[in-house]
Amino acid sequence: PIESVKVGFVSLLSGSVLMAPLALLEPGAFSAQWELAHDMLPLMLGLFGIVYRYAVRSDENDMLKQGVVGAFAITRSLSALQVSSTCSALPLSCGPPFGYFDYAMILQLAVLAVESAVAFGGAAFAIESLFERGWLKRLATKMPVE
């Protein structure tokens, strides 16, 4: 358990530091919504670190590692997306170019995706680096092979 806490702390610290410059460039920086989203990110990063350690274990499967990063980045990006004020509900209709997503939402999603990929990818890189140096410990068991 203590090793998982250490990995979670490394994850939240490294991901937050790497994401901070991008967050400051975001449209709407320092708004209440921006603050809430960025106050919650370290919690997500801490959980990411714990899940990452358990998911990748001693496995050298890069696709598994990237999958964990991608799952967290996509989930955060989609859950943080806000509809434009011009959207109507039931069924959701926001206008061009896709009807469901308008240009403003696509831009917002792109910003969130880049920011999330940097945060979770950077956290994974830091965790892997510390695994290699022996400062953090992997779980000893490997995932079963199908």
Phi, psi and omega in degrees: 000321182293326179294322177294322178296318178298315180296318178299319179293316177300318180297310183293324180289310183292316179297320179294317180295318181290328183279334188306313180299322178293320181297325181289338178272352185294141173297136181084015178301141179076010172279169179298319179295318178299315181298314179300313181299321184273344171284329182278336183301316178300326176296317178296320180294321177298313177297319178304313182301317180294313179297318180302313181300316181288326182286316186272336178043231178262011183286139178260022182281105181296327179295323177296315179299314179294326178296320178295316178299311181298319180298316180290319181295316180294316181298315179295316183298312182290324181286336180271349181296135178244140179288151177288158180292342181273356182285148173241153186260162172054076356277156181299125179221119185241355178100191184297151009266343186246356183084304180283323177239130173264179183300320181296320179290324178294318177297315179301316180295321178296316179298314179298320181294316179295313180300316181293318179297320178295315182295307184285322176295318177295320177296317179297319178299315179297316179299312180299320179298318180285332171298313183296325180280348181085008180280335172237153182248135173286163167287144188285332187273153178261156175289146179294143179264134180277000000 
